[in-house]
Every structure is written in C-alpha cells, then in structure tokens.
Amino acid sequence: MIDNAEDLAKKAQDNKIALKRQYVNIPIGDEEYGFRISGIGGKSVKIEKFIKYDDIFEAIESGNDNGLEAMIKQIIEDFEEEEEDEE
C-alpha cells in the first residue's frame, strides 16, 4: 500500500498512459457520474467530464435538481463577469 504523496505521484507517472484510459465514478446528488482521468502530472491528477447543454435540461426536466447538471446550470446562470479596476 502506498502511504505517501511522492510514491503515489511516481507510480501515477510511471503508468501515465494506462491511467489516462481510466474512469472514476463519483456520486453527486442522487446520481453517479463518470469522470475520465485526463492528466497525470507531478503534483496532481486531472479528471474531466463533458456535459452537453441538452443533457443539463433533460436531467433537470426529469427531476434531477440536485445533480451535477443542475449545479453547472446554476453556476452559469449566476456568473457575472468581474469588472477590472480602471487606474
């Protein structure tokens, strides 16, 4: 069993190509979502998931109002561009 970050990072980097084909399932709300491991670096692992706009509305319309789709929709709706300081 790996018990420190350095050894974990080394093993990840040694297996970078194979690990980038792996998926991780993460429960969010009432659903479980599959994220692809898309990057292996010296300090971190990057996971990603593409969510289509149509899928956002289909999920919400089917009653999934606490899932990832609803969260993404809320982030987009609430976003306001920050004003830059003019000096």
PEMOBEL-V89676 format. One record per backbone hydrogen bond with DSSP energy under -1.0 kcal/mol. NH is the residue of the N-H (numbers start at 0). CO is the residue of the C=O. E is the energy in kcal/mol with one decimal. If there is no record, write none. Layout:
nh/co/e
NH/CO/E
NH/CO/E
This chain:
nh/co/e
7/3/-1.8
8/4/-2.6
9/5/-2.2
10/6/-2.4
11/7/-2.4
12/8/-2.6
13/9/-2.5
14/10/-1.3
15/12/-1.1
18/14/-2.7
19/15/-1.8
20/17/-1.5
21/18/-2.0
23/34/-2.9
25/32/-2.9
27/30/-2.6
30/27/-1.7
32/25/-2.6
34/23/-3.0
35/47/-2.7
36/21/-2.5
37/45/-2.4
38/45/-1.6
40/43/-2.8
45/38/-2.6
47/35/-2.2
55/51/-1.7
56/52/-1.8
57/53/-2.5
58/54/-2.3
59/55/-2.0
60/56/-2.8
61/57/-1.4
62/59/-1.6
63/58/-2.5
64/62/-1.8
70/66/-1.9
71/67/-2.7
72/68/-2.5
73/69/-2.3
74/70/-2.3
75/71/-2.3
76/72/-2.7
77/73/-2.5
